Amino acid sequence: MSEAGGGRGCGCRVPQRAPWSLVAATASLCLVLATSVCTARAAPMSREEKQKLGNQVLEMFDHAYGNYMEHAYPADELMPLTCRGRVRGQEPSRGDVDDALGKFSLTLIDSLDTLVVLNKTKEFEDAVRKVLRDVNLDNDVVVSVFETNIRVLGGLLGGHSLAIMLKEKGEYMQWYNDELLQMAKQLGYRLLPAFNTTSGLPYPRINLKFGIRKPEARTGTETDTCTACAGTLILEFAALSRFTGATIFEEYARKALDFLWEKRQRSSNLVGVTINIHTGDWVRKDSGVGAGIDSYYEYLLKAYVLLGDDSFLERFNTHYDAIMRYISQPPLLLDVHIHKPMLNARTWMDSLLAFFPGLQVLKGDIRPAIETHEMLYQVIKKHNFLPEAFTTDFRVHWAQHPLRPEFAESTYFLYKATGDPYYLEVGKTLIENLNKYARVPCGFAAMKDVRTGSHEDRMDSFFLAEMFKYLYLLFADKEDIIFDIEDYIFTTEAHLLPLWLSTTNRSISKKNTTSEYTELDDSNFDWTCPNTQILFPNDPLYAQSIREPLKNVVDKSCPRGIIRVEESFRSGAKPPLRARDFMATNPEHLEILKKMGAASAIDAEDGLRFMQEMIELSSQQQKEQQLPPRAVQIISHPFFGRVVLTAGPAQFGLDLSKHKETRGFVASSKPYNGCSELTNPEAVMGKIALIQRGQCMFAEKARNIQNAGAIGGIVIDDNEGSSSDTAPLFQMAGDGKDTDDIKIPMLFLFSKEGSIILDAIREHEEVEVLLSDKARDRAAILKDPEMESEDQPSSENDSQSQSAEQTLSLSQTVDLVDQETPENPLDSHSEPLSPADTEETAGLAPSEQIPSSTESLETTSLDGECTDLDNQPKEQSETEEDSNPNVSWGKKVQPIDSILADWNEDIEAFEMMEKDEL
């Protein structure tokens, strides 16, 4: 989500910010000193290797784009596991995440300018003709104004920008006559009714055919929108005005930005996450640089670059000063309260903040960009991908990864700024991980759980719009691109808008209402953008010296939260009382509690922090015995480990986290419910038995298949259509008796995941799977002696050997639970399902705020050393009751309620911040 480089100005001074110094540890402070270590710089990457990696990116794009066009077009997106298109209304609703889909061939439009960047000009010309021929914008469907703007309007404008460039070159697009621009203008007018509010902030959704508030529109009753949703319009709307001469689009986008600026919290100069579009009151009063706010900051700076309006730069600098004062705790970026900016609002970070180092490059503040990027890279090296959210001690908070491009974006801009070949190696790692863990025969599948390697049937359009664009540009030399990328600015969706728009159709009056409100550090008011050619001419080890102290920060960190330097070492003061140390029988502790909130502002902040920690401790007591999810990986031909299914663990049998994985062919048991002695023991002998849930205890099923000679068991849910996408995963509990006699591993699959195995059996007969705590490396699977006789692609050329006959042709009728529940906690909010049955189960109690089942299972530390809390408090949703008296999953523990009675308002604020509707 950052700018292409160069742009408006020449070189600017790089502010020297103090390096990050400390984080809080479990019992004492662990100081990590950012000392400068002079080590050898990464070896330059040869031109040949860069070309090889660039060609690999091209092949990966062809694999994703080709499968979309073959299996999904004209649908909006590809479902890569089931090899079909995702069409709004034909698939079960995923909640707000589906608001990006408008039956307008989203992936094709989002990919238009990527085709040109990757030198696929013939494909681009063909794609433009398809858009003009097939895409209809007059659809009776409710869409997100934000997503439609950045993906569709931005995609059309980016396509138009490069179409006219190619036409001027004289070889391609000679027939083009601004058709994409006319479509963009039509779409712009369809979005304008959303701005019909007293504030000028747009409604979050609009019906493309009927607009807002008409009975047939089915929208227009919303009162809240996110800051990014209202503040990420100016680039596309202003470009549309500059291209067409219709000033109304830029005027509406400016009015929305002006209103957000006026509503900032004046003492901190921060903005909240969500705002009432009618009253302007802040609904969510926490502030950060991640989900809900991110691209608002981005568009303020880029609006200055594209439009040349100084007021946008002044506003950005005002906010940036506040971000670096309160939110930036290098290398971390932590949300704070807009009214109490010295108090952290949560103890975890979301993955969308990975764009921020790239924005800091555009700003010219390189040191914190390097620090945060390196911290994120260490998290990626731990989990192969960046989890949707992770805690301050780098544990998984939300385990999904929908193939987001923000980290690749920042990697590209840091390489352009520093020229350090280290960032080429980072990009190489991203390519390898995508091919090794996300690539499937029909494209690339999002990760359901980065810990197990399981997949989601999802490939978002932004993956093609952004990821391949940034990765290709990372390895491309100037002569590899058919136009000068420095003449364009990237939108938040990586669409290209020409910088010459700054001098075209400038009819919008500019009124500077910014500086009268602010008194700022002049160091944040550089009036030029960084020139990447002169940032580091005299210090080739600059970036390396900043990264070096952080290279082991993830592996060696055991903190629960962040304590600022000035708070931790107050002269002569005792360390604040922490919830983990509190003893109700200690008079000194009780006296400290009485003083909290009364003696001083510092004591008040200590009290709020204590409450937050106490709620965390209360929540943690409910999860101490939870087990993480497991993985079922299909390893036989033609899957070869590419399909990984999220499975629920059992509280009995072989513990896959402590023993080697179990590998074997699968066979259905008879009777299928496994509730009596098997009548086909010869069929399951030495195999992994498939059994259906229901009619008896899980432990009884396990004993019956074990007695028949099975080496493992997979219980498939009997609730047809259930899915781990929409229902909370749970542990299979015992029967209240001694289960030490059960020696085989047992895993649970919901109906959708189980049907994938059953469909594979019907199609291929012999299906081999791997039961493990985490998906196994595909290269290792292919090298396994047991696989040598199989017909498979070589591991070395895995990414180039996807043939049509290897393409999965799974059942086209895999049903999902028809519930409006989201797949991604950063996309939307809903309450998870809890399927009931007669068996004893130990529910994993996912929160109401985190619908994806696997995200609620994290209880262990990264290295087995840190055992502190890793999640904010969550309200426990309905779970299945376990009659086992030794397991108390449903009990809520609320210690010292009477002591916290005076702080109810603050407790409610903490709880509300957990209910992220992002």
ChimeraX attribute file (.defattr): number of C-alpha atoms within 10 A of each C-alpha:
attribute: neighborCount
match mode: 1-to-1
recipient: residues
	/A:1	26
	/A:2	28
	/A:3	27
	/A:4	20
	/A:5	22
	/A:6	21
	/A:7	20
	/A:8	18
	/A:9	12
	/A:10	14
	/A:11	16
	/A:12	18
	/A:13	13
	/A:14	18
	/A:15	15
	/A:16	11
	/A:17	12
	/A:18	10
	/A:19	18
	/A:20	22
	/A:21	16
	/A:22	21
	/A:23	25
	/A:24	21
	/A:25	19
	/A:26	17
	/A:27	12
	/A:28	10
	/A:29	15
	/A:30	16
	/A:31	12
	/A:32	15
	/A:33	12
	/A:34	18
	/A:35	14
	/A:36	14
	/A:37	13
	/A:38	12
	/A:39	10
	/A:40	9
	/A:41	15
	/A:42	14
	/A:43	10
	/A:44	12
	/A:45	14
	/A:46	10
	/A:47	11
	/A:48	9
	/A:49	11
	/A:50	18
	/A:51	16
	/A:52	13
	/A:53	21
	/A:54	23
	/A:55	16
	/A:56	20
	/A:57	23
	/A:58	19
	/A:59	14
	/A:60	22
	/A:61	23
	/A:62	15
	/A:63	20
	/A:64	23
	/A:65	22
	/A:66	15
	/A:67	23
	/A:68	27
	/A:69	17
	/A:70	14
	/A:71	19
	/A:72	22
	/A:73	21
	/A:74	23
	/A:75	22
	/A:76	25
	/A:77	26
	/A:78	32
	/A:79	25
	/A:80	28
	/A:81	25
	/A:82	20
	/A:83	24
	/A:84	22
	/A:85	23
	/A:86	24
	/A:87	22
	/A:88	19
	/A:89	11
	/A:90	8
	/A:91	14
	/A:92	17
	/A:93	20
	/A:94	23
	/A:95	17
	/A:96	22
	/A:97	22
	/A:98	23
	/A:99	23
	/A:100	24
	/A:101	26
	/A:102	25
	/A:103	22
	/A:104	20
	/A:105	24
	/A:106	25
	/A:107	29
	/A:108	28
	/A:109	27
	/A:110	28
	/A:111	29
	/A:112	29
	/A:113	30
	/A:114	29
	/A:115	25
	/A:116	22
	/A:117	22
	/A:118	22
	/A:119	16
	/A:120	14
	/A:121	22
	/A:122	12
	/A:123	13
	/A:124	25
	/A:125	21
	/A:126	11
	/A:127	19
	/A:128	22
	/A:129	14
	/A:130	15
	/A:131	21
	/A:132	12
	/A:133	9
	/A:134	11
	/A:135	16
	/A:136	13
	/A:137	17
	/A:138	16
	/A:139	14
	/A:140	16
	/A:141	20
	/A:142	22
	/A:143	24
	/A:144	22
	/A:145	25
	/A:146	24
	/A:147	20
	/A:148	22
	/A:149	25
	/A:150	25
	/A:151	27
	/A:152	26
	/A:153	27
	/A:154	30
	/A:155	31
	/A:156	29
	/A:157	30
	/A:158	30
	/A:159	29
	/A:160	27
	/A:161	21
	/A:162	24
	/A:163	27
	/A:164	17
	/A:165	15
	/A:166	20
	/A:167	15
	/A:168	12
	/A:169	13
	/A:170	10
	/A:171	9
	/A:172	17
	/A:173	21
	/A:174	14
	/A:175	8
	/A:176	16
	/A:177	13
	/A:178	14
	/A:179	16
	/A:180	23
	/A:181	20
	/A:182	16
	/A:183	19
	/A:184	25
	/A:185	22
	/A:186	14
	/A:187	19
	/A:188	20
	/A:189	13
	/A:190	19
	/A:191	26
	/A:192	19
	/A:193	19
	/A:194	21
	/A:195	22
	/A:196	14
	/A:197	13
	/A:198	11
	/A:199	17
	/A:200	22
	/A:201	29
	/A:202	28
	/A:203	29
	/A:204	24
	/A:205	25
	/A:206	28
	/A:207	27
	/A:208	23
	/A:209	15
	/A:210	20
	/A:211	22
	/A:212	24
	/A:213	16
	/A:214	11
	/A:215	9
	/A:216	12
	/A:217	17
	/A:218	17
	/A:219	19
	/A:220	19
	/A:221	11
	/A:222	13
	/A:223	14
	/A:224	21
	/A:225	24
	/A:226	24
	/A:227	27
	/A:228	21
	/A:229	25
	/A:230	29
	/A:231	28
	/A:232	27
	/A:233	29
	/A:234	27
	/A:235	27
	/A:236	29
	/A:237	28
	/A:238	29
	/A:239	26
	/A:240	25
	/A:241	24
	/A:242	22
	/A:243	19
	/A:244	15
	/A:245	15
	/A:246	16
	/A:247	19
	/A:248	17
	/A:249	23
	/A:250	21
	/A:251	17
	/A:252	21
	/A:253	24
	/A:254	20
	/A:255	17
	/A:256	22
	/A:257	23
	/A:258	19
	/A:259	17
	/A:260	21
	/A:261	20
	/A:262	14
	/A:263	17
	/A:264	17
	/A:265	15
	/A:266	14
	/A:267	12
	/A:268	20
	/A:269	21
	/A:270	28
	/A:271	27
	/A:272	26
	/A:273	28
	/A:274	25
	/A:275	23
	/A:276	19
	/A:277	25
	/A:278	16
	/A:279	12
	/A:280	20
	/A:281	14
	/A:282	22
	/A:283	16
	/A:284	24
	/A:285	22
	/A:286	25
	/A:287	27
	/A:288	27
	/A:289	25
	/A:290	23
	/A:291	22
	/A:292	25
	/A:293	25
	/A:294	25
	/A:295	29
	/A:296	24
	/A:297	22
	/A:298	26
	/A:299	27
	/A:300	24
	/A:301	27
	/A:302	27
	/A:303	24
	/A:304	20
	/A:305	24
	/A:306	26
	/A:307	22
	/A:308	16
	/A:309	18
	/A:310	18
	/A:311	19
	/A:312	23
	/A:313	24
	/A:314	23
	/A:315	22
	/A:316	25
	/A:317	24
	/A:318	23
	/A:319	21
	/A:320	22
	/A:321	20
	/A:322	18
	/A:323	23
	/A:324	15
	/A:325	13
	/A:326	25
	/A:327	24
	/A:328	19
	/A:329	22
	/A:330	22
	/A:331	22
	/A:332	21
	/A:333	23
	/A:334	28
	/A:335	25
	/A:336	23
	/A:337	24
	/A:338	26
	/A:339	18
	/A:340	15
	/A:341	21
	/A:342	17
	/A:343	20
	/A:344	24
	/A:345	25
	/A:346	22
	/A:347	22
	/A:348	25
	/A:349	25
	/A:350	22
	/A:351	21
	/A:352	22
	/A:353	23
	/A:354	29
	/A:355	26
	/A:356	27
	/A:357	28
	/A:358	31
	/A:359	26
	/A:360	22
	/A:361	29
	/A:362	28
	/A:363	26
	/A:364	24
	/A:365	21
	/A:366	25
	/A:367	23
	/A:368	26
	/A:369	25
	/A:370	28
	/A:371	25
	/A:372	23
	/A:373	23
	/A:374	25
	/A:375	20
	/A:376	23
	/A:377	23
	/A:378	19
	/A:379	21
	/A:380	19
	/A:381	15
	/A:382	18
	/A:383	20
	/A:384	20
	/A:385	28
	/A:386	28
	/A:387	30
	/A:388	24
	/A:389	23
	/A:390	21
	/A:391	22
	/A:392	26
	/A:393	27
	/A:394	26
	/A:395	28
	/A:396	30
	/A:397	25
	/A:398	31
	/A:399	29
	/A:400	29
	/A:401	21
	/A:402	25
	/A:403	23
	/A:404	21
	/A:405	26
	/A:406	25
	/A:407	28
	/A:408	25
	/A:409	29
	/A:410	26
	/A:411	30
	/A:412	26
	/A:413	26
	/A:414	27
	/A:415	22
	/A:416	20
	/A:417	23
	/A:418	25
	/A:419	20
	/A:420	21
	/A:421	16
	/A:422	20
	/A:423	23
	/A:424	22
	/A:425	16
	/A:426	18
	/A:427	24
	/A:428	19
	/A:429	15
	/A:430	21
	/A:431	18
	/A:432	15
	/A:433	17
	/A:434	19
	/A:435	17
	/A:436	19
	/A:437	26
	/A:438	23
	/A:439	23
	/A:440	27
	/A:441	27
	/A:442	27
	/A:443	26
	/A:444	31
	/A:445	29
	/A:446	27
	/A:447	25
	/A:448	30
	/A:449	31
	/A:450	27
	/A:451	25
	/A:452	26
	/A:453	30
	/A:454	28
	/A:455	28
	/A:456	25
	/A:457	19
	/A:458	23
	/A:459	24
	/A:460	21
	/A:461	24
	/A:462	21
	/A:463	22
	/A:464	24
	/A:465	25
	/A:466	25
	/A:467	23
	/A:468	27
	/A:469	27
	/A:470	25
	/A:471	25
	/A:472	26
	/A:473	21
	/A:474	24
	/A:475	25
	/A:476	18
	/A:477	13
	/A:478	12
	/A:479	8
	/A:480	15
	/A:481	15
	/A:482	14
	/A:483	17
	/A:484	9
	/A:485	17
	/A:486	15
	/A:487	16
	/A:488	23
	/A:489	25
	/A:490	22
	/A:491	27
	/A:492	26
	/A:493	25
	/A:494	29
	/A:495	29
	/A:496	26
	/A:497	23
	/A:498	19
	/A:499	19
	/A:500	12
	/A:501	19
	/A:502	19
	/A:503	11
	/A:504	15
	/A:505	16
	/A:506	15
	/A:507	13
	/A:508	13
	/A:509	8
	/A:510	10
	/A:511	9
	/A:512	13
	/A:513	13
	/A:514	17
	/A:515	12
	/A:516	7
	/A:517	11
	/A:518	13
	/A:519	8
	/A:520	13
	/A:521	10
	/A:522	9
	/A:523	12
	/A:524	20
	/A:525	16
	/A:526	18
	/A:527	15
	/A:528	19
	/A:529	22
	/A:530	27
	/A:531	20
	/A:532	23
	/A:533	15
	/A:534	13
	/A:535	19
	/A:536	15
	/A:537	11
	/A:538	8
	/A:539	11
	/A:540	13
	/A:541	17
	/A:542	19
	/A:543	23
	/A:544	21
	/A:545	20
	/A:546	22
	/A:547	21
	/A:548	18
	/A:549	19
	/A:550	22
	/A:551	15
	/A:552	13
	/A:553	18
	/A:554	22
	/A:555	15
	/A:556	16
	/A:557	20
	/A:558	26
	/A:559	25
	/A:560	25
	/A:561	22
	/A:562	20
	/A:563	18
	/A:564	17
	/A:565	14
	/A:566	8
	/A:567	15
	/A:568	17
	/A:569	12
	/A:570	10
	/A:571	8
	/A:572	6
	/A:573	9
	/A:574	9
	/A:575	12
	/A:576	16
	/A:577	16
	/A:578	17
	/A:579	16
	/A:580	15
	/A:581	10
	/A:582	15
	/A:583	11
	/A:584	11
	/A:585	8
	/A:586	9
	/A:587	10
	/A:588	11
	/A:589	15
	/A:590	14
	/A:591	10
	/A:592	13
	/A:593	19
	/A:594	12
	/A:595	13
	/A:596	19
	/A:597	17
	/A:598	12
	/A:599	10
	/A:600	11
	/A:601	11
	/A:602	15
	/A:603	17
	/A:604	15
	/A:605	19
	/A:606	21
	/A:607	24
	/A:608	22
	/A:609	18
	/A:610	21
	/A:611	21
	/A:612	22
	/A:613	21
	/A:614	21
	/A:615	20
	/A:616	19
	/A:617	21
	/A:618	16
	/A:619	22
	/A:620	21
	/A:621	16
	/A:622	19
	/A:623	20
	/A:624	11
	/A:625	15
	/A:626	21
	/A:627	20
	/A:628	23
	/A:629	28
	/A:630	30
	/A:631	30
	/A:632	32
	/A:633	29
	/A:634	26
	/A:635	24
	/A:636	23
	/A:637	17
	/A:638	20
	/A:639	22
	/A:640	22
	/A:641	26
	/A:642	28
	/A:643	25
	/A:644	30
	/A:645	28
	/A:646	31
	/A:647	32
	/A:648	28
	/A:649	26
	/A:650	24
	/A:651	20
	/A:652	23
	/A:653	21
	/A:654	19
	/A:655	19
	/A:656	20
	/A:657	13
	/A:658	9
	/A:659	11
	/A:660	12
	/A:661	18
	/A:662	18
	/A:663	20
	/A:664	20
	/A:665	19
	/A:666	27
	/A:667	25
	/A:668	21
	/A:669	25
	/A:670	20
	/A:671	14
	/A:672	18
	/A:673	20
	/A:674	28
	/A:675	23
	/A:676	15
	/A:677	17
	/A:678	21
	/A:679	12
	/A:680	15
	/A:681	19
	/A:682	12
	/A:683	19
	/A:684	25
	/A:685	17
	/A:686	19
	/A:687	24
	/A:688	31
	/A:689	30
	/A:690	27
	/A:691	26
	/A:692	24
	/A:693	26
	/A:694	20
	/A:695	13
	/A:696	17
	/A:697	20
	/A:698	26
	/A:699	26
	/A:700	18
	/A:701	25
	/A:702	28
	/A:703	22
	/A:704	19
	/A:705	30
	/A:706	25
	/A:707	14
	/A:708	21
	/A:709	19
	/A:710	27
	/A:711	23
	/A:712	26
	/A:713	26
	/A:714	25
	/A:715	27
	/A:716	26
	/A:717	23
	/A:718	17
	/A:719	17
	/A:720	15
	/A:721	18
	/A:722	22
	/A:723	23
	/A:724	27
	/A:725	26
	/A:726	26
	/A:727	22
	/A:728	30
	/A:729	33
	/A:730	30
	/A:731	23
	/A:732	24
	/A:733	22
	/A:734	23
	/A:735	19
	/A:736	14
	/A:737	8
	/A:738	10
	/A:739	16
	/A:740	9
	/A:741	12
	/A:742	18
	/A:743	16
	/A:744	21
	/A:745	26
	/A:746	30
	/A:747	26
	/A:748	30
	/A:749	28
	/A:750	27
	/A:751	24
	/A:752	24
	/A:753	24
	/A:754	25
	/A:755	21
	/A:756	18
	/A:757	24
	/A:758	21
	/A:759	16
	/A:760	20
	/A:761	16
	/A:762	12
	/A:763	14
	/A:764	12
	/A:765	13
	/A:766	13
	/A:767	21
	/A:768	23
	/A:769	24
	/A:770	24
	/A:771	27
	/A:772	25
	/A:773	24
	/A:774	24
	/A:775	26
	/A:776	22
	/A:777	13
	/A:778	20
	/A:779	15
	/A:780	11
	/A:781	18
	/A:782	21
	/A:783	12
	/A:784	10
	/A:785	10
	/A:786	9
	/A:787	15
	/A:788	11
	/A:789	7
	/A:790	13
	/A:791	11
	/A:792	17
	/A:793	18
	/A:794	13
	/A:795	16
	/A:796	9
	/A:797	9
	/A:798	16
	/A:799	20
	/A:800	14
	/A:801	14
	/A:802	17
	/A:803	9
	/A:804	9
	/A:805	9
	/A:806	15
	/A:807	17
	/A:808	18
	/A:809	16
	/A:810	19
	/A:811	16
	/A:812	10
	/A:813	9
	/A:814	16
	/A:815	16
	/A:816	20
	/A:817	22
	/A:818	13
	/A:819	16
	/A:820	18
	/A:821	25
	/A:822	24
	/A:823	28
	/A:824	24
	/A:825	24
	/A:826	23
	/A:827	18
	/A:828	21
	/A:829	24
	/A:830	24
	/A:831	21
	/A:832	26
	/A:833	23
	/A:834	18
	/A:835	15
	/A:836	12
	/A:837	16
	/A:838	12
	/A:839	21
	/A:840	22
	/A:841	25
	/A:842	26
	/A:843	24
	/A:844	29
	/A:845	26
	/A:846	29
	/A:847	23
	/A:848	20
	/A:849	21
	/A:850	28
	/A:851	27
	/A:852	29
	/A:853	29
	/A:854	31
	/A:855	27
	/A:856	26
	/A:857	24
	/A:858	21
	/A:859	21
	/A:860	19
	/A:861	17
	/A:862	19
	/A:863	14
	/A:864	7
	/A:865	12
	/A:866	19
	/A:867	15
	/A:868	19
	/A:869	25
	/A:870	26
	/A:871	25
	/A:872	22
	/A:873	22
	/A:874	21
	/A:875	15
	/A:876	18
	/A:877	19
	/A:878	19
	/A:879	21
	/A:880	21
	/A:881	18
	/A:882	21
	/A:883	16
	/A:884	15
	/A:885	7
	/A:886	8
	/A:887	14
	/A:888	17
	/A:889	22
	/A:890	19
	/A:891	11
	/A:892	14
	/A:893	14
	/A:894	13
	/A:895	13
	/A:896	10
	/A:897	10
	/A:898	8
	/A:899	12
	/A:900	17
	/A:901	10
	/A:902	11
	/A:903	13
	/A:904	12
	/A:905	9
	/A:906	14
	/A:907	17
	/A:908	11
	/A:909	15
	/A:910	20
	/A:911	16
	/A:912	15
	/A:913	19
	/A:914	20
	/A:915	18
	/A:916	20
	/A:917	21
	/A:918	19
